[in-house]
Amino acid sequence: MSLPHAQIVQDLAALIGPNAVIGEPEHMGNYLREPRKRFHTGAAAVVMPSSVAEVQAILRWAHQHEVGIIAQGGNTGLVGAQVPQRGDEVIVSLAKLDKIRSVDVAAGTMTAEAGVILENAHKAAEAEGNIFPLWLASQGSARIGGLLSSNAGGVNVLAYGNARELTMGVEAVLADGRLYQGLNALKKDNTGYDLKDLLVGAEGTLGIITAATLKIFPKPEDYETALVNIAGPEVGLSLFQLLRERVGARLNAFEIVPVLGLELQLRHGFLDRDPTAGPSPWYALIEVSRMRGGPEGTLQAAIEAAFADGLIDNAVMAESLEDRTRMWAFREQMSEVQSREGASIKHDVSVPIAAVPQLIAQGIAAAERLLPGIRPVPFGHMGDGNIHFNFSQPVGADGKAFMLEAEERVHDAIYEIVLKLGGSVSAEHGIGQLKVNLLRQVKDPVALEMMRSIKGALDPKGILNPGKMLP
């Protein structure tokens, strides 16, 4: 980049107004601080366009001057895709593009701009008696553009799919400022390549998503939710198979959490009381939706069958919204509570569902061989094979020393097991800057070359999120 920072700020202020540009490093903090606090690079400027036309103007300027551009939504990403790597990039915050353009109940779609907070998208759908089922812990701050760019997952993937499957079409600004008008609401359209699937999950490296047409669904009349005691992931797998046979597509979520997760939350006051039925080495959080006019007690009947088959010996059903909220808090607070215990090594991985018990058993054994006293905390979406395979530091250990000694070796051990089981080293968090070198090591060389060809065609000057995903 040849332009000095002062010139960048001056040019951008002339394009979209001085009140929409931040040039002082001391005022950029909220845009630079990502959740895991792993990356600490500054930016040349932060800009806050209030229209698609302004995003186009910014990219035309950036393309002309070869200035790196980073699209940012709610800054909730966990792999550093939304924050600078070099220090000379411009962050484009999409926060002001926050309108729900339309809700079409008959078509089952909602068109939302990139800056819409996920929780507000939920409210817009619910106001029309529908739901937008992308549901995750950061929904109060995560924004649609970032969620699509990272192909977010969440707890309802089992029933509704991930962000890509919930997207009908996108509108996006390309590297040279051209506007791709792809807000398609058609369920069938075989007129060439599905370009939205390139942009969803591209982490801002191929274009900046400015709006999307999303799938919405009729709101269930009620939910049946239970926390079930299970002996381990092997029993969890058998229970999951039983539930699929008895409940089918109404099975929204099947999450597993080890007892250590409960102990941490109770110790640090994350839960006002124990939501489980009693002591158990593992717990399964299960939720089933009941549509209007549908039979009640479906989950209760399935759990009774599991009792009869000897799979489980204790369970508790949510009898109120308060119970359901507490059960979900138990699951959703897992990542946050680990920070109260000191340093932790984290993995977002997936394997075929049938291999989840092997992954957990082999991963725990490998980590404990490397560092006796390490505390395994694997939890997550057993129903779709995505496990957040985390490890907390040994009790009383020094956090920095623990990370220095163990992080790289534990990563290598877990990723080796994941790959042997036919899995992925990034299930729902993406690649960003955290896993660029790892992707190069594990991705099929032909696939990498295809990705580079696509990147070169759509962003020949390499200005979109430079250094992310592809080196």
C-alpha positions in Angstrom: 0.0 0.0 0.0 1.5 3.3 -1.1 -1.0 5.7 0.5 -0.2 7.1 4.0 -2.8 6.7 6.7 -3.6 10.4 6.7 -4.3 10.3 3.0 -6.5 7.3 3.4 -8.6 9.0 6.1 -8.9 12.2 4.0 -10.0 10.3 0.9 -12.5 8.2 2.7 -13.9 11.3 4.5 -14.4 12.9 1.1 -16.2 9.9 -0.1 -18.7 9.2 2.7 -18.3 12.2 5.1 -16.0 12.8 8.0 -18.5 11.6 10.6 -18.4 8.1 9.1 -14.7 7.7 9.3 -12.5 6.9 12.3 -8.8 7.7 11.8 -7.5 8.0 15.3 -6.1 4.7 16.7 -7.4 5.5 20.2 -11.0 5.5 18.9 -10.8 2.2 17.0 -10.7 -0.1 20.1 -14.1 -1.8 19.7 -13.4 -2.6 16.1 -10.0 -4.1 16.8 -10.7 -6.2 20.0 -11.9 -9.6 19.0 -13.5 -12.0 21.5 -10.5 -14.3 22.1 -8.0 -11.4 22.3 -5.4 -13.2 20.2 -4.9 -10.5 17.6 -3.7 -7.0 18.4 -3.0 -5.2 15.1 -4.2 -1.7 14.3 -6.0 -0.4 11.2 -5.5 2.5 8.8 -9.1 3.6 9.3 -12.5 2.4 10.2 -15.4 3.4 7.9 -19.2 3.1 8.6 -21.1 3.4 5.3 -24.8 3.9 5.6 -25.8 2.7 2.1 -24.9 0.1 -0.4 -23.8 2.9 -2.8 -21.3 4.1 -0.2 -19.9 0.5 0.1 -19.5 0.5 -3.6 -17.7 3.9 -3.6 -15.3 2.7 -0.9 -14.4 -0.5 -2.8 -13.9 1.4 -6.1 -11.5 3.7 -4.3 -9.7 0.8 -2.6 -9.4 -1.1 -5.8 -7.9 1.9 -7.5 -5.4 2.5 -4.8 -4.9 -1.2 -3.8 -5.9 -0.7 -0.2 -6.8 -3.8 1.9 -10.4 -3.9 3.0 -11.9 -5.9 5.9 -15.7 -6.3 6.2 -16.9 -6.4 9.8 -20.2 -7.2 11.2 -20.6 -7.6 15.0 -17.0 -8.5 15.6 -17.9 -11.8 17.2 -15.8 -14.1 15.0 -13.4 -16.5 16.8 -10.7 -16.9 14.1 -9.7 -13.3 13.5 -11.3 -13.0 10.0 -12.9 -9.6 11.0 -9.8 -7.8 12.4 -6.6 -6.6 10.7 -3.5 -8.7 10.2 -1.1 -6.2 8.7 -2.1 -2.8 10.1 -2.6 -1.0 6.9 -6.1 -2.2 6.1 -9.4 -0.3 6.3 -12.2 -1.9 8.3 -15.6 -1.5 6.7 -18.3 -1.8 9.5 -21.7 -2.8 8.1 -23.5 -1.8 11.3 -25.4 1.0 9.7 -26.9 -1.3 7.0 -29.4 -2.6 9.5 -32.8 -2.7 7.8 -35.2 -5.6 7.4 -36.2 -4.9 3.8 -39.1 -7.3 3.6 -40.7 -10.4 5.2 -42.7 -12.6 2.9 -44.5 -15.3 5.0 -46.1 -16.9 1.9 -42.7 -17.4 0.3 -41.1 -18.2 3.6 -38.4 -15.6 3.2 -37.0 -12.5 4.8 -34.6 -10.0 3.2 -32.2 -8.5 5.7 -29.3 -6.1 5.3 -25.8 -7.2 6.5 -25.8 -5.1 9.6 -29.0 -6.5 11.1 -28.3 -8.0 14.5 -29.3 -11.7 14.6 -31.6 -11.1 17.6 -33.4 -8.4 15.6 -33.8 -10.8 12.7 -35.4 -13.2 15.1 -37.9 -10.5 16.3 -38.8 -9.5 12.7 -39.6 -13.1 11.8 -41.5 -13.7 15.1 -43.6 -10.6 14.5 -45.0 -12.4 11.5 -45.6 -15.7 13.3 -42.4 -17.2 12.0 -38.8 -18.0 13.1 -35.4 -17.5 11.6 -33.7 -20.5 13.1 -30.1 -19.5 13.1 -29.5 -19.5 16.9 -26.2 -19.1 18.7 -24.8 -17.6 21.9 -23.7 -14.3 20.4 -27.1 -13.5 18.8 -27.3 -10.2 20.7 -24.3 -8.8 18.8 -23.6 -11.0 15.8 -24.8 -9.5 12.5 -26.2 -11.2 9.4 -23.3 -10.3 7.1 -20.7 -11.8 9.4 -22.8 -14.8 10.1 -23.2 -15.6 6.4 -19.6 -14.8 5.6 -18.5 -17.3 8.2 -21.3 -19.8 7.3 -22.3 -19.9 11.0 -23.8 -23.0 12.5 -25.4 -22.9 16.0 -27.7 -25.2 17.9 -30.4 -25.7 15.3 -28.3 -27.0 12.4 -29.7 -30.5 13.0 -33.2 -29.4 12.0 -32.7 -26.4 9.8 -29.1 -26.4 8.5 -26.3 -23.9 8.8 -26.2 -20.3 7.4 -25.5 -21.4 3.8 -28.6 -23.7 3.9 -30.7 -20.9 5.3 -29.7 -18.4 2.5 -31.7 -18.1 -0.7 -29.6 -15.3 -2.3 -27.3 -12.5 -1.5 -26.5 -9.0 -2.6 -22.8 -8.2 -2.5 -20.3 -5.6 -3.6 -17.3 -7.0 -5.5 -13.7 -5.9 -5.2 -13.9 -3.3 -7.9 -17.2 -1.8 -6.6 -19.6 -3.6 -8.9 -22.9 -4.8 -7.3 -23.9 -8.4 -7.6 -27.7 -8.4 -7.4 -28.4 -11.9 -6.3 -31.3 -11.6 -3.9 -33.0 -14.7 -5.3 -36.1 -16.1 -3.5 -36.6 -19.0 -5.9 -36.4 -22.5 -4.6 -35.6 -23.7 -8.1 -33.1 -21.9 -10.3 -30.8 -23.9 -12.6 -29.3 -21.1 -14.6 -25.6 -21.7 -13.9 -23.3 -21.6 -11.0 -24.8 -20.9 -7.5 -22.8 -17.8 -6.9 -24.3 -17.1 -3.4 -22.7 -20.3 -2.2 -19.3 -18.8 -3.1 -19.9 -15.7 -1.1 -21.5 -17.4 1.9 -18.6 -18.8 3.9 -15.9 -16.8 2.0 -15.1 -14.7 5.1 -15.2 -11.5 3.0 -12.4 -12.6 0.7 -14.5 -12.6 -2.5 -16.9 -9.7 -1.9 -18.8 -7.8 0.8 -22.3 -9.2 1.5 -24.7 -6.2 1.9 -28.0 -8.0 2.1 -29.4 -11.5 2.0 -32.7 -13.3 1.3 -33.1 -15.8 4.2 -35.4 -18.7 4.9 -38.0 -18.4 7.6 -40.2 -21.1 9.0 -43.6 -21.3 10.8 -43.1 -20.8 14.5 -43.6 -24.0 16.6 -46.5 -23.8 19.0 -44.2 -25.1 21.8 -41.0 -26.9 22.5 -40.2 -29.9 24.6 -36.8 -29.7 26.3 -35.0 -32.2 28.5 -31.6 -32.6 30.2 -30.8 -36.3 30.3 -28.0 -38.1 32.3 -25.9 -40.2 30.0 -22.9 -42.4 30.9 -20.8 -41.1 28.0 -20.7 -40.2 24.3 -21.3 -43.8 23.2 -24.6 -43.9 25.0 -25.3 -40.4 23.7 -24.9 -41.8 20.1 -27.4 -44.6 20.8 -29.8 -42.2 22.4 -29.5 -39.8 19.4 -30.3 -42.7 17.0 -33.4 -43.7 19.1 -34.6 -40.1 19.1 -34.2 -39.7 15.3 -36.2 -42.9 14.8 -39.0 -41.7 17.1 -39.1 -38.0 16.6 -37.7 -37.5 13.1 -37.4 -33.9 11.7 -38.9 -32.4 14.9 -35.6 -33.1 16.7 -34.2 -29.6 16.8 -31.1 -30.1 19.0 -29.0 -32.8 20.6 -26.1 -31.3 22.6 -23.7 -33.0 25.0 -21.8 -31.5 27.9 -19.5 -33.2 30.4 -20.0 -32.9 34.2 -17.0 -30.6 34.4 -19.0 -28.0 32.5 -21.7 -28.1 35.1 -19.2 -27.9 38.0 -17.5 -24.8 36.4 -20.8 -23.0 35.9 -22.0 -23.7 39.4 -18.6 -22.7 40.9 -18.5 -19.4 39.1 -22.1 -18.5 39.6 -23.2 -18.8 36.0 -26.3 -20.8 37.0 -28.5 -20.0 39.9 -29.2 -23.6 40.5 -28.4 -27.1 39.1 -30.7 -27.7 36.1 -29.9 -31.4 35.8 -31.7 -34.4 37.3 -28.6 -35.3 39.4 -25.0 -36.4 39.2 -23.8 -37.9 35.9 -20.5 -38.0 34.0 -22.2 -36.5 30.9 -25.5 -34.7 30.0 -27.5 -34.5 26.8 -29.6 -31.4 26.2 -32.4 -32.4 23.8 -35.1 -30.2 22.3 -38.1 -31.2 20.1 -40.5 -28.7 18.4 -44.3 -29.2 18.4 -46.1 -27.6 15.5 -49.6 -26.3 15.7 -52.0 -29.2 16.2 -49.2 -31.6 16.7 -49.2 -34.3 19.5 -47.9 -33.4 22.9 -45.4 -35.5 24.9 -43.3 -36.8 21.9 -40.0 -36.2 23.7 -41.4 -37.6 26.9 -42.4 -40.8 25.2 -39.0 -41.1 23.5 -37.2 -40.7 26.8 -39.4 -43.3 28.4 -38.4 -45.7 25.6 -34.8 -44.9 26.3 -35.4 -45.7 30.0 -37.0 -49.0 29.0 -34.0 -49.8 26.7 -31.6 -49.2 29.6 -29.9 -46.2 27.8 -30.5 -43.7 30.6 -31.4 -43.8 34.3 -32.4 -40.2 35.0 -33.7 -37.1 33.1 -35.5 -33.9 33.8 -38.1 -32.2 31.5 -38.5 -28.4 31.3 -41.8 -27.6 32.9 -41.6 -23.8 32.3 -39.9 -21.2 30.1 -37.6 -20.6 33.1 -36.6 -24.2 33.1 -35.9 -24.2 29.4 -34.0 -20.9 29.6 -31.8 -22.3 32.4 -31.1 -25.5 30.5 -30.0 -23.6 27.4 -27.9 -21.2 29.5 -26.1 -24.3 30.8 -25.1 -25.2 27.2 -24.5 -21.7 25.8 -22.3 -20.5 28.7 -19.8 -23.2 28.2 -17.2 -21.2 26.3 -17.5 -18.2 28.5 -17.1 -20.0 31.8 -13.9 -21.6 30.8 -12.2 -18.2 30.8 -12.9 -18.0 34.6 -10.8 -21.1 35.0 -7.7 -19.6 33.3 -6.2 -20.6 30.0 -7.9 -23.0 27.6 -7.0 -24.7 24.4 -9.9 -24.7 22.0 -10.9 -26.7 18.9 -13.9 -26.3 16.6 -13.9 -29.7 14.8 -16.4 -32.0 13.2 -16.4 -35.7 12.4 -19.1 -38.1 11.1 -21.7 -38.4 13.8 -20.9 -42.1 14.4 -17.3 -41.2 15.1 -18.0 -38.6 17.8 -17.4 -41.1 20.7 -14.0 -42.2 19.1 -13.0 -38.5 18.7 -13.7 -37.7 22.3 -12.1 -40.9 23.8 -9.0 -40.7 21.6 -8.7 -36.9 22.0 -8.9 -37.0 25.8 -6.4 -39.9 26.0 -3.9 -38.1 23.7 -4.1 -34.8 25.6 -3.7 -36.5 29.0 -0.6 -38.4 27.7 0.9 -35.0 26.6 0.1 -33.2 29.8 -1.2 -35.0 32.9 -3.7 -32.9 34.8 -5.1 -31.2 31.7 -8.9 -30.9 32.0 -10.9 -32.0 29.0 -14.1 -30.0 28.3 -15.5 -31.4 25.0 -19.0 -30.3 24.4 -21.4 -29.3 21.6 -23.5 -30.4 18.7 -23.4 -34.2 18.8 -26.4 -34.2 16.5 -24.4 -32.8 13.6 -20.9 -34.1 14.6 -19.5 -30.7 15.6 -17.6 -30.9 18.9 -16.0 -27.9 20.6 -13.1 -29.9 21.9 -11.7 -27.7 24.6 -9.1 -28.2 27.4 -8.7 -26.1 30.5 -5.4 -25.7 32.3 -4.5 -28.0 35.2 -5.7 -26.7 38.6 -3.2 -24.3 39.9 -1.1 -24.1 36.7 0.3 -20.9 35.3 -1.8 -20.1 32.3 0.9 -18.7 30.1 3.2 -21.6 30.8 0.4 -24.0 30.1 -0.3 -22.5 26.7 3.4 -22.3 25.8 4.0 -25.9 26.8 0.8 -27.6 25.6 -1.1 -25.6 22.9 0.7 -26.6 19.8 1.2 -30.2 20.8 -2.5 -30.6 21.8 -3.6 -29.0 18.5 -1.5 -31.4 16.5 -2.8 -34.4 18.4 -6.5 -33.4 18.1 -6.2 -32.5 14.4 -4.5 -35.7 13.6 -7.3 -37.7 15.2 -9.9 -35.6 13.5 -8.4 -36.1 10.0 -8.0 -39.9 10.6 -11.7 -40.0 11.4 -12.6 -38.2 8.2 -13.4 -34.9 9.9 -12.8 -31.2 9.5 -10.5 -28.9 11.4 -13.0 -26.1 11.2 -16.7 -27.0 11.6 -18.4 -23.6 12.1 -15.9 -20.9 13.1 -14.1 -20.6 9.8 -10.4 -20.1 8.9 -9.7 -16.4 9.3 -6.1 -15.7 10.2 -5.9 -18.3 13.0 -6.0 -21.4 10.7 -4.5 -20.2 7.5 -1.4 -22.4 7.8 -3.4 -25.3 9.1 -5.7 -25.1 6.0 -2.7 -25.3 3.8 -1.5 -28.4 5.5 -4.8 -30.3 5.5 -6.7 -29.2 2.4 -6.6 -31.1 -0.8 -4.1 -29.4 -3.1 -6.5 -29.4 -6.0 -9.2 -27.8 -3.8 -6.7 -25.1 -2.7 -5.8 -24.4 -6.3 -9.4 -24.0 -7.2 -9.9 -21.7 -4.3 -7.0 -19.6 -5.4 -8.3 -19.4 -9.0 -11.7 -18.2 -7.8 -10.0 -15.6 -5.5 -7.8 -14.4 -8.4 -10.8 -14.0 -10.7 -13.0 -12.0 -8.3 -10.2 -10.1 -6.5 -7.2 -9.9 -8.8 -5.5 -7.2 -6.7 -6.0 -9.2 -3.5 -7.6 -6.3 -1.5 -10.4 -8.2 0.1 -9.5 -9.4 3.6 -5.8 -9.9 2.6 -4.0 -12.8 4.4 -7.2 -14.4 5.5 -8.3 -18.0 4.6 -5.7 -18.2 1.7 -2.1 -17.2 2.3 
